[in-house]
Amino acid sequence: MALVVLVVAPAFAQAQDAPQRDPAATEVWKPVPAVVATPKDAAPSDAVVLFDGRDLSAWESERGGKAPWAVADGAFTVVPGSKGIRTKRRFCDIQLHIEWRTPVKTQGFDGQHRGNSGIFLQELYELQVLDSYENPTYSNGQAASIYKQAIPLANASRAPGQWQTYDVVWKAPRFAQGGGLVSPARITVLHNGVLVQNDTVVSGKTEYIGAPSYAPHGCAPIYLQDHDSQVGYRNIWVREL
């Protein structure tokens, strides 16, 4: 007959294991995250509202002075030839929500001439605004591209005249005390809820001709481009990160 040996773990060994099985051992109670209210169809409670549908008091002309774009029906629209506008306030790392709409009339316009504008983070780095609905152009210049740098992961564009949304997380570049680049800017963008830029590394300031590059700078305004098209904007807010 085979000898069967039953090994029973000592009670003290089980007791030693008990603290590792305690769920409280991995619970962290501090710091407690700040409470942010998120009312329906409104900016979060800790956001800086840059346009609430009434006026452009948070903006100024790139030339200085009052922002010259047209405000009506809860939105504002580029006045072609008036030059761009920028926020009076300066920003570094931000979460940005902004809604935009390209003109309904597209006849006679195509490519970069159809609903063109741009959102420049820190006045230097352009997130392209363009009517890219059935409108071929170079891929690193279509809507939601980092202009002339990063192609969007998808074309999530709606038809002309429909409101569209960008939700952006922007991490500003860091520079050493002597002026050298410590870390480049990074950007994440959701276009109409679709991820189109996923923690994209920005190669430098936007250039129409030539390669992008960095020069040291600090926090700076958000700039909206006048590119001779009546692009509309509304519901703009920022959370400083």
C-alpha positions in Angstrom: 0.0 0.0 0.0 1.4 3.4 -1.0 2.1 5.8 1.8 0.1 9.1 1.5 1.6 12.1 3.3 -0.7 15.0 3.9 1.1 18.3 4.4 -0.8 21.0 6.2 0.6 24.5 6.2 1.2 25.8 9.7 -1.3 28.4 10.9 1.4 31.0 11.5 2.4 30.9 7.8 -1.1 31.7 6.7 -1.2 34.5 9.2 2.0 36.0 7.6 0.2 36.0 4.2 -2.8 37.8 5.5 -1.5 41.4 5.2 -0.7 40.8 1.5 -4.4 39.8 0.9 -5.7 42.9 2.6 -7.2 45.2 -0.1 -6.5 48.3 2.1 -2.8 47.7 1.6 -3.0 49.1 -1.9 -5.5 51.9 -1.3 -4.2 55.4 -1.7 -6.4 58.2 -0.1 -4.3 61.3 -0.6 -4.1 63.6 -2.5 -7.8 63.9 -3.2 -8.5 65.0 -6.8 -10.2 68.4 -7.1 -13.9 68.4 -7.8 -14.7 69.7 -11.3 -18.4 70.2 -12.1 -19.4 69.3 -15.7 -22.8 70.8 -16.4 -24.5 69.6 -19.6 -23.8 71.8 -22.6 -21.5 74.1 -20.6 -17.8 74.4 -19.9 -16.3 72.6 -16.9 -16.3 74.6 -13.7 -12.5 75.2 -13.7 -12.3 76.3 -17.4 -11.4 79.6 -18.8 -14.2 80.5 -21.2 -12.8 82.2 -24.2 -16.1 82.7 -26.1 -19.5 82.2 -24.6 -21.5 83.3 -27.6 -21.8 87.0 -26.8 -18.7 88.9 -27.5 -15.0 88.8 -28.3 -13.8 90.5 -25.1 -11.3 87.7 -24.5 -9.7 88.3 -27.9 -7.8 91.0 -29.7 -6.6 91.7 -33.2 -3.2 90.4 -34.1 -2.4 94.1 -34.9 -3.6 95.0 -31.4 -6.9 96.6 -30.4 -10.4 95.2 -30.7 -10.9 91.8 -32.4 -12.5 92.7 -35.8 -14.4 89.4 -36.6 -18.2 89.3 -36.8 -20.3 88.0 -33.9 -23.9 86.7 -34.4 -26.2 83.9 -33.3 -23.8 82.6 -30.7 -20.8 82.3 -32.9 -18.2 84.5 -34.5 -16.9 84.4 -38.1 -13.7 85.4 -39.8 -13.9 88.6 -41.7 -11.6 88.0 -44.7 -8.8 90.5 -45.0 -9.1 91.7 -41.4 -6.1 89.5 -40.1 -6.1 87.0 -37.4 -7.2 87.3 -33.7 -5.5 86.0 -30.5 -6.5 85.6 -26.9 -5.5 88.4 -24.5 -4.5 85.7 -22.1 -1.3 83.6 -22.5 -1.3 79.8 -22.1 1.2 76.9 -21.8 -0.1 73.4 -21.1 -3.9 73.3 -21.8 -6.9 71.2 -22.6 -8.8 73.1 -25.4 -12.3 72.7 -26.6 -13.3 74.6 -29.8 -16.0 74.2 -32.3 -15.8 75.4 -35.9 -17.7 75.5 -39.2 -16.7 76.0 -42.8 -18.8 77.9 -45.3 -21.7 76.0 -47.1 -20.9 77.5 -50.5 -17.9 75.6 -51.9 -18.4 76.1 -55.7 -15.2 77.3 -57.3 -13.1 76.4 -54.3 -11.0 73.3 -53.6 -8.0 72.1 -51.8 -6.5 74.7 -49.5 -8.9 77.3 -50.8 -12.0 75.7 -49.2 -12.8 76.7 -45.7 -9.2 77.4 -44.6 -8.3 78.7 -41.2 -6.0 77.5 -38.4 -5.7 77.2 -34.6 -2.2 78.2 -33.5 -1.2 76.9 -30.1 1.2 79.4 -28.4 0.8 81.5 -31.7 3.4 79.2 -33.4 2.1 75.6 -33.9 -0.9 75.2 -36.2 -3.7 72.7 -35.9 -5.3 73.0 -39.4 -8.9 74.0 -39.9 -10.1 73.1 -43.4 -13.1 71.8 -45.2 -11.8 68.2 -45.8 -15.1 66.7 -46.7 -14.6 65.1 -50.1 -11.9 67.7 -50.8 -8.5 66.2 -51.6 -5.4 68.1 -50.6 -1.9 67.1 -49.3 -2.4 64.9 -46.3 -0.3 66.9 -43.9 -2.4 70.0 -44.7 -5.9 68.6 -44.4 -8.2 69.2 -41.4 -6.8 68.0 -38.0 -3.2 67.9 -39.4 -0.4 69.6 -37.6 0.2 71.7 -40.6 3.0 70.5 -42.9 4.1 68.1 -40.1 1.7 65.4 -38.9 -1.0 63.6 -40.9 -4.2 62.9 -38.9 -5.0 59.2 -38.2 -8.4 59.6 -39.8 -10.5 62.0 -41.8 -13.4 62.7 -39.4 -14.7 65.7 -41.3 -18.4 66.6 -41.6 -20.0 68.3 -44.6 -19.6 72.0 -45.2 -21.8 74.1 -42.9 -22.0 71.6 -40.1 -20.4 72.4 -36.7 -17.3 70.3 -35.9 -15.4 69.9 -32.7 -11.7 69.7 -31.7 -10.8 68.5 -28.2 -7.1 69.1 -27.7 -4.5 68.3 -25.1 -1.4 70.4 -25.6 1.9 70.0 -23.8 4.1 73.0 -24.4 7.8 72.6 -25.3 10.3 73.0 -22.6 13.6 75.0 -22.9 16.7 75.1 -20.8 17.8 78.2 -19.1 20.4 78.7 -21.9 17.8 78.4 -24.6 18.2 74.8 -25.7 15.3 72.5 -26.3 14.7 70.1 -23.3 11.5 68.5 -24.7 9.4 69.2 -27.8 5.7 70.1 -27.8 3.2 67.2 -27.9 -0.4 67.2 -28.9 -3.4 64.9 -28.7 -6.5 65.8 -30.8 -10.0 64.3 -31.1 -11.9 65.5 -34.1 -15.7 65.0 -33.7 -14.9 62.5 -31.0 -12.4 60.5 -33.2 -8.7 60.3 -32.1 -6.7 61.9 -34.9 -3.4 63.0 -33.2 -2.2 60.6 -30.5 0.4 62.2 -28.3 2.1 63.5 -31.5 5.5 65.1 -31.2 5.6 68.5 -32.8 8.8 69.1 -34.7 8.8 72.9 -34.3 6.9 76.0 -35.2 4.7 75.9 -38.3 6.4 76.8 -41.5 4.7 77.2 -45.0 8.1 76.7 -46.7 11.0 74.8 -45.2 11.5 72.6 -42.1 10.1 73.4 -38.7 12.4 74.4 -35.9 12.4 75.6 -32.3 13.4 78.9 -30.7 12.9 79.5 -27.0 9.7 81.1 -25.8 7.3 81.2 -22.9 3.5 81.0 -22.6 1.7 82.7 -25.4 -1.9 83.3 -26.8 -4.0 81.0 -28.8 -4.2 82.5 -32.3 -7.0 82.0 -35.0 -6.0 82.5 -38.6 -7.7 84.7 -41.2 -7.1 82.7 -44.4 -9.7 84.6 -46.6 -12.5 82.2 -45.8 -15.6 82.8 -43.6 -15.0 80.1 -41.1 -17.1 80.3 -38.0 -16.1 79.5 -34.3 -18.1 79.0 -31.1 -18.0 77.4 -27.6 -14.4 77.9 -26.9 -12.9 77.1 -23.5 -9.5 76.1 -22.0 -8.5 74.2 -18.9 -4.9 75.1 -17.8 -3.0 71.9 -16.9 
